[in-house]
């Protein structure tokens, strides 16, 4: 599905760790991460073990320094492979209250501004029946991002959100 190589030093130097699947804790393999090569696939990398902290999407390509994936430091401690299923449809249902309460809004396409489309900017729960998505705290795909994979999320903390603010939503597509 995918292959990613993490390097301790900038420009692909030093000790390396190769990964083809999810890894909840890379600290036993690497002490820091300053560069990455994604040979195939798409991955979400996390600053902390067990898929916590800031998240960054990396696709096939070279990332010679942590700034190239928008990281603020050399801390990459876990990663998720994002499966790309050809021909799959994307669908997510958003709810304005926890545990699927309140108004429900459905999306099958990207949404650059949740407030403009639905007159809300907080999503407290969601159900993803197709595809993987990115939720951004700000409109126009800016700010902190969160990976939302197929499944049910009864509250925003289940996708790693520190608050329920969702400013924009984007499908993760295989380009």
Secondary structure, 3 states (H helix, E strand, C coil): CCEEEEEEEHHHEEEEEEECCCECCCCCCCCCCCEEEEEEEEEEEEEECCCEEEEEEEEEEEECCHHHHCCCCCCCCEEEECCCCCCCCCEEEEEEEHHHEEEEEEECCCECCHHHHHCCCECCEEEEEECCEEEEEECCCEEEEEEECCEEECCHHHHCCCCCECCEEEECCCC
